[in-house]
Amino acid sequence: MAPGTSTIVIVAFAAFLVVLVRRMRRMSLLAQFLVLILLAVCIGFVFLTVVQVPGFPVWLAGLLVVMVFVASPFATRTFMRAIKQEEEQQESDAKAR
């Protein structure tokens, strides 16, 4: 892997995670759940790449995994808040009837 490519990969991946987690608030519950699954798949893909590609820099793999692990709690928190809000809305709709 070329030296400049590693930096591009890190910046692109970090930007992708930031945009994805920030946009979760406007997504439906199904879309938020799919984002959580996507984060899990990203972790698996990075692990697979590290094991299968001999020239892949270990420090880059570690950094990508750390980014995913840092983004995961924020995504999970957003998902759980959305579930709570939907339940509260259903309860208020049921009381109004």
Secondary structure, DSSP 4 states (H G I P E B T S, - for coil): --HHHHHHHHHHHHHHHHHHHHHGGGS-HHHHHHHHHHHHHHHHHHHHHHHH-TTS-HHHHHHHHHHHHHHHHHHHHHHHHHHHHHHHHHHHHHHH-
